[in-house]
Amino acid sequence: MELFYNYLYEDTDAGTLVSELKKIEALAQQSLRGSTGECVLFRFFEGGKLTTVGDMEKVLAAPCHPNYAQLQEALKRAVLRNELQV
């Protein structure tokens, strides 16, 4: 949650956010006995769709992406309402 907060409100850039999320994903894969190819899924609020780190990377890399504003709002909702699911 802190990563998303820092991205939204503390001037952490999208590249840093994605880099840190990839580290978390790698640790999760290692804890699954070295399983690779499995991705960490995020849901930012109850009933929201699942999102991967790769999906977020694509959207955040291009503010003109059609889902950019939607992802920003989902991140804010997750942070403000503490609804993030991993």
Secondary structure, DSSP 8 states (H G I E B T S, - for coil): -HHHHHHHHS---HHHHHHHHHHHHHHHHHHTTT--S---EEBSSTT---EEHHHHHHHHT-TTSTTHHHHHHHHHHHHHHT--B-
